[in-house]
């Protein structure tokens, strides 16, 4: 009886969730229209002038500004260009304050090396300072060794170990699968952010094993990096695959088409997420190494960083 009720939860929630999504969609279009209208007013442009400069009809623009229009991204891009504003300023979930826009414009002109310097300055000035060194976050794809090395590292340091996915489930009151089924990817990411913010705000002397998807979420990654000493655990795609299969207790058919596709997918994911993972404070390659060897290296990284683990 209980199982049957639990299994139905996502399906029963869909009509309500669909209504909420429709309402949220209407609110979003209204805000989008306001931003276009306000930007046009700031530039002293009539709707006819904007239509001429963007090659988008006045009728479309009128519908857009009233919150009824749902233009393609290509048309919105033309509107943004005609208004002289970044497209993200129009389509973002919330309009950025003026100070943010001014800073973004300045940052846009920096070289890659200058960007790295600016990021370091911001982290030092507005980060959690010493507090971030009292929390260690292990990041990387599934199979990198986070759940294996995390508890061992915490035990050696005398700290507590935290699986971020379990914190997310606790906050949502549902397993990860149900969170995705009911709220989708965006809903899961909202819970993920809240869980990270709460851990950083309320706890110290912890080792956190973060989800593999963090390498695709810039905002969530920056929250974690701002409040923790981050270590990217990486491994060869073959090692990732071997460990995932072993953890799942599945039989593996070597050399088959499925394995070849899995390897291709794994390489693609690593390639796409590596740039963000690479912004971690440190990196540890666990390929071809035993857990004991990797733990020894990880402890060396922690000691060299002078984290709050020293002297505990």
Buried (B, 14 or more C-beta within 10 A) or exposed (E): EEEEEEEEEBEEBEEEBEEEEEEEEEEBBBBBBBBBBEBBEEBEBEBEEBBEBBEBEEEBBBBBBEBEBEBEEEBBBBBBEBBEBBBEBBBEEEBBEEEEBEBEEEEEEEEEEEEEEBBEEBBEEEBBEEBBBBBBBBBBBBBBBBBBBBBBBBEBBEBBBBBBBEBBBEBBEBEBEBBBBBBEEEBBBBBBBBBBBEBBEEBBBBBBBBBBBBBBBEEBBBBBBBBBBBBBBBBBBBBBBBBBBEEEEEEBEEEEEEBEEBBEEBBEBBEEBEEBBEBBBBBBBBBEBEEEEBBEBBBEBBEEBEBBBEEE
